[in-house]
Amino acid sequence: MEPVAVIEIRQVDTGLQELFCDYVPQVFRRADFRRWRAWGEWTDAYRAFSVVESGRVVANASVTRMRLVLEGREVTGYQLGAVGCLPSHRGRGLARKAMDVALDACGDAPVLLFANPTVRQFYPRFGFQPWKQTLFAATYEAVPEGPPAPPLDLDDAKVRAGLDSLSSVGLPSSERFGARGYGKVASWPVANGFARPLRQLGSEVWVFAGVEGNTLYLDDVFAREPFDLRAWIPRLIDRPIEAVRFGFTPERYWPGAVEAGEDAEAHLFVRNLRLSQEAHRFPIMAHT
Ligand SMILES: CC(C)(COP(=O)(O)OP(=O)(O)OC[C@H]1O[C@@H](n2cnc3c(N)ncnc32)[C@H](O)[C@@H]1OP(=O)(O)O)[C@@H](O)C(=O)NCCC(=O)NCCS
């Protein structure tokens, strides 16, 4: 059998990116990179390590360079994503080949990934260990008041640039286990239609948030300076609420929030990464 080669697909490799975009929905039914790519979000921070056979990407492991924030300290790390193999090509060691090359590219730096229940036994083979993620919630009654916070549309290049900039120079939503500079990660679920709306509270405060039932889900907060999040809640809701849930560790924005169980859907795996023993939730908008 021919030796299997893994090729690196970078920002400049637009032809190979097409092959990658063809591969993704064949493995992950709800995922697509085309709109995100058309938005110009594939930068040098995103590299796909792909096995190409007969002009098709058949297996892959992608690496996103991240500015992680660990207990207040910024550290360069990597997040794996789009790890998979076409159903027709499984069981031949192809995902392993892609994983080995992707992990070589990460060196000794911290690596994390969010898996799914079918691959919990896969990542430990590559030196990863599972790590608990915690849900955070607060009981809080509020009613709508004042002008609603305007929505922001990431289809607009200026809005994408604004999110990049706030995320790069602003405060991380959590210092315990968070990140900076992930505007181009947060835009991915938006491009796929999975994200809650992005809303503007003041010129330098943007949040991903939405109401379901009587709960406000605050998925992430991008702010240049500290601000009083509670004061803005009435402008983020279109009906009375009784609770808030957070997509990140809210030690900064809602110190009284309580732990609301384990995030059983996160399936976080880490490698060369020592995380806080205190309960935490890596911001969901920073997941790849
Ligand atoms: C999981 C997946 C990537 C494996 O691809 P593959 O090419 O068949 O994997 P390989 O043949 O390279 O297997 C590598 C090793 O992992 C093992 N393995 C494969 N699939 C596994 C699974 N689902 N769980 C546990 N171990 C698994 C193999 O036995 C092999 O072990 P070994 O090298 O120690 O002998 C593939 O099944 C897939 O694409 N699944 C759907 C997409 C998905 O869920 N991806 C993960 C996103 S987080």
The ligand as a Gaussian input file, in Angstrom:
#p B3LYP/6-31G(d) Opt

LIG

0 1
 C      -13.047000       8.768000      15.380000
 C      -12.533000       8.744000      13.958000
 C      -11.829000      10.064000      13.669000
 C      -11.522000       7.591000      13.810000
 O      -11.015000       7.599000      12.491000
 P      -10.196000       6.335000      11.910000
 O       -9.430000       6.787000      10.722000
 O      -11.103000       5.180000      11.766000
 O       -9.204000       6.074000      13.130000
 P       -7.814000       5.274000      13.037000
 O       -8.012000       4.079000      12.158000
 O       -6.715000       6.214000      12.696000
 O       -7.665000       4.803000      14.531000
 C       -6.649000       5.288000      15.406000
 C       -6.780000       4.573000      16.715000
 O       -7.995000       4.957000      17.375000
 C       -8.842000       3.830000      17.604000
 N      -10.207000       4.295000      17.372000
 C      -10.790000       4.578000      16.201000
 N      -12.033000       5.056000      16.402000
 C      -12.234000       5.083000      17.734000
 C      -13.313000       5.479000      18.566000
 N      -14.464000       5.972000      18.062000
 N      -13.148000       5.371000      19.886000
 C      -12.020000       4.884000      20.412000
 N      -10.950000       4.520000      19.675000
 C      -11.068000       4.590000      18.344000
 C       -8.360000       2.776000      16.627000
 O       -8.631000       1.505000      17.134000
 C       -6.875000       3.067000      16.553000
 O       -6.219000       2.553000      17.672000
 P       -4.653000       2.164000      17.644000
 O       -3.975000       3.073000      16.638000
 O       -4.197000       2.400000      19.021000
 O       -4.630000       0.765000      17.190000
 C      -13.694000       8.494000      12.950000
 O      -14.445000       7.388000      13.397000
 C      -14.637000       9.646000      12.740000
 O      -14.441000      10.477000      11.864000
 N      -15.728000       9.738000      13.530000
 C      -16.775000      10.717000      13.328000
 C      -16.303000      12.126000      13.545000
 C      -15.973000      12.424000      14.973000
 O      -16.736000      12.144000      15.880000
 N      -14.796000      13.028000      15.164000
 C      -14.348000      13.471000      16.452000
 C      -14.736000      14.879000      16.629000
 S      -14.311000      15.426000      18.246000

